[in-house]
Amino acid sequence: METAPSQLPEVAVNFALTWDGRISTRNRTRADFSSPRDKHRLLEIRASGDAVLVGRITQETEQMGMGIADPALQAGRVARGVAPEPLRVVVSGSGRIDPNARLFQSGHAPVLVFSTLKMAEATRLALEGKATLHLEAGSVNLRGMLQTLRSRYGVRRVVCEGGPTLLRSLLEKNLVNEINVTFCPLVFGGNEAPTLTGGPGPFLPAAMECRLETMETIGKECFVRYQVVKPQ
Ligand SMILES: NC(=O)c1ccc[n+]([C@@H]2O[C@H](COP(=O)([O-])OP(=O)(O)OC[C@H]3O[C@@H](n4cnc5c(N)ncnc54)[C@H](OP(=O)(O)O)[C@@H]3O)[C@@H](O)[C@H]2O)c1
């Protein structure tokens, strides 16, 4: 039986976009085109979650530690009665997680990996003591993952920081509640650099409608938050 949406954590996503809607270069290199203010906003949004979620490629490309490198934000969380930093969650169908990644070298919150039985035995062994593995036969069931985060780990809000492949999968399953976007004053051009939902490909099953919640301009950037309007 499918979990009722009310039993799932809410999912907020956060991306930086160029004015032509690109989130990275065509080679999907590290996306570092936003300002220091945006990078701090990313930490603020991250700090609002019980878990921070990324796809394997973003984790690798950005060499993310996925922690909150701001004592004030950590203190704010503790004052709210939650752990200083959110759980760190990585999704990978292939299981090709690098056990030596920065993610596992920094002593932040626990790491959870949602993957499949395709993960090599050597990787599973190397991740022992570094991450909790949730391995499924077949593919990763994102709704099931969210359900597990809620029921086993008490997660009520997930902050997803990409990438586009993961976002597209979440949107296809109608699992996204909030979209945070930073519009950066750059134009990449071309059609190979990915957008919010990846490279050129099929349309989503249905157009996603959003309600504008906040819009703030700081310096040369525009910070926008949308609420996803769920179909009736
Ligand atoms: N501008 C921004 O704000 C922003 C934010 C995030 C990322 N980026 C950029 O985006 C680029 C990476 O894009 P991407 O689409 O490749 O990143 P991604 O979504 O982080 O990673 C894709 C990988 O994540 C795993 N994955 C995603 N959805 C899955 C699902 N439903 N089930 C199982 N596994 C799933 C798969 O791993 P396996 O291959 O292991 O199966 C897949 O190959 C980088 O250049 C990065 O810098 C930009």
The ligand as an SDF file (V2000), in Angstrom:
LIG
                    3D

 48 52  0  0  0  0  0  0  0  0999 V2000
   23.6210   24.3330   -9.5660 N   0  0  0  0  0  0  0  0  0  0  0  0
   23.2890   23.5770   -8.5730 C   0  0  0  0  0  0  0  0  0  0  0  0
   22.6650   24.0430   -7.6120 O   0  0  0  0  0  0  0  0  0  0  0  0
   23.6360   22.1080   -8.5790 C   0  0  0  0  0  0  0  0  0  0  0  0
   23.1390   21.2850   -7.5590 C   0  0  0  0  0  0  0  0  0  0  0  0
   23.4780   19.9310   -7.5940 C   0  0  0  0  0  0  0  0  0  0  0  0
   24.2670   19.4280   -8.6040 C   0  0  0  0  0  0  0  0  0  0  0  0
   24.7140   20.2590   -9.5620 N   0  0  0  0  0  0  0  0  0  0  0  0
   25.5470   19.7540  -10.6570 C   0  0  0  0  0  0  0  0  0  0  0  0
   24.8450   18.7040  -11.3080 O   0  0  0  0  0  0  0  0  0  0  0  0
   25.8060   17.8600  -11.9310 C   0  0  0  0  0  0  0  0  0  0  0  0
   25.4880   16.4110  -11.6130 C   0  0  0  0  0  0  0  0  0  0  0  0
   24.2560   16.0740  -12.1990 O   0  0  0  0  0  0  0  0  0  0  0  0
   23.6320   14.6150  -12.0440 P   0  0  0  0  0  0  0  0  0  0  0  0
   22.2530   14.6270  -12.5850 O   0  0  0  0  0  0  0  0  0  0  0  0
   24.5710   13.6170  -12.6160 O   0  0  0  0  0  0  0  0  0  0  0  0
   23.6590   14.4480  -10.4540 O   0  0  0  0  0  0  0  0  0  0  0  0
   22.9260   13.5530   -9.3770 P   0  0  0  0  0  0  0  0  0  0  0  0
   21.4500   13.5150   -9.5540 O   0  0  0  0  0  0  0  0  0  0  0  0
   23.4470   14.0270   -8.0770 O   0  0  0  0  0  0  0  0  0  0  0  0
   23.5690   12.1190   -9.5610 O   0  0  0  0  0  0  0  0  0  0  0  0
   23.0730   11.1910  -10.4320 C   0  0  0  0  0  0  0  0  0  0  0  0
   23.3340    9.8490   -9.8280 C   0  0  0  0  0  0  0  0  0  0  0  0
   22.6440    9.7540   -8.5690 O   0  0  0  0  0  0  0  0  0  0  0  0
   22.0550    8.4790   -8.4690 C   0  0  0  0  0  0  0  0  0  0  0  0
   20.5930    8.6370   -8.5590 N   0  0  0  0  0  0  0  0  0  0  0  0
   19.8910    9.7440   -8.8800 C   0  0  0  0  0  0  0  0  0  0  0  0
   18.5730    9.4530   -8.8670 N   0  0  0  0  0  0  0  0  0  0  0  0
   18.4720    8.1610   -8.5290 C   0  0  0  0  0  0  0  0  0  0  0  0
   17.3820    7.2550   -8.3560 C   0  0  0  0  0  0  0  0  0  0  0  0
   16.1060    7.6500   -8.5340 N   0  0  0  0  0  0  0  0  0  0  0  0
   17.6380    5.9820   -8.0030 N   0  0  0  0  0  0  0  0  0  0  0  0
   18.9100    5.5720   -7.8420 C   0  0  0  0  0  0  0  0  0  0  0  0
   19.9880    6.3570   -7.9910 N   0  0  0  0  0  0  0  0  0  0  0  0
   19.7620    7.6240   -8.3330 C   0  0  0  0  0  0  0  0  0  0  0  0
   22.5810    7.6640   -9.6150 C   0  0  0  0  0  0  0  0  0  0  0  0
   23.8000    7.1210   -9.1440 O   0  0  0  0  0  0  0  0  0  0  0  0
   24.4770    5.7910   -9.7730 P   0  0  0  0  0  0  0  0  0  0  0  0
   25.0910    6.2210  -11.0560 O   0  0  0  0  0  0  0  0  0  0  0  0
   25.4500    5.3730   -8.7480 O   0  0  0  0  0  0  0  0  0  0  0  0
   23.3650    4.8090   -9.9760 O   0  0  0  0  0  0  0  0  0  0  0  0
   22.8130    8.7250  -10.6820 C   0  0  0  0  0  0  0  0  0  0  0  0
   23.7490    8.3690  -11.6630 O   0  0  0  0  0  0  0  0  0  0  0  0
   27.1600   18.2860  -11.4140 C   0  0  0  0  0  0  0  0  0  0  0  0
   27.7760   19.0930  -12.3720 O   0  0  0  0  0  0  0  0  0  0  0  0
   26.8290   19.1190  -10.2020 C   0  0  0  0  0  0  0  0  0  0  0  0
   27.8170   20.0730   -9.9300 O   0  0  0  0  0  0  0  0  0  0  0  0
   24.4180   21.5910   -9.5800 C   0  0  0  0  0  0  0  0  0  0  0  0
  1  2  1  0
  2  3  2  0
  2  4  1  0
  4  5  1  0
  4 48  2  0
  5  6  2  0
  6  7  1  0
  7  8  2  0
  8  9  1  0
  8 48  1  0
  9 10  1  0
  9 46  1  0
 10 11  1  0
 11 12  1  0
 11 44  1  0
 12 13  1  0
 13 14  1  0
 14 15  2  0
 14 16  1  0
 14 17  1  0
 17 18  1  0
 18 19  2  0
 18 20  1  0
 18 21  1  0
 21 22  1  0
 22 23  1  0
 23 24  1  0
 23 42  1  0
 24 25  1  0
 25 26  1  0
 25 36  1  0
 26 27  1  0
 26 35  1  0
 27 28  2  0
 28 29  1  0
 29 30  1  0
 29 35  2  0
 30 31  1  0
 30 32  2  0
 32 33  1  0
 33 34  2  0
 34 35  1  0
 36 37  1  0
 36 42  1  0
 37 38  1  0
 38 39  2  0
 38 40  1  0
 38 41  1  0
 42 43  1  0
 44 45  1  0
 44 46  1  0
 46 47  1  0
M  CHG  2   8   1  16  -1
M  END
$$$$
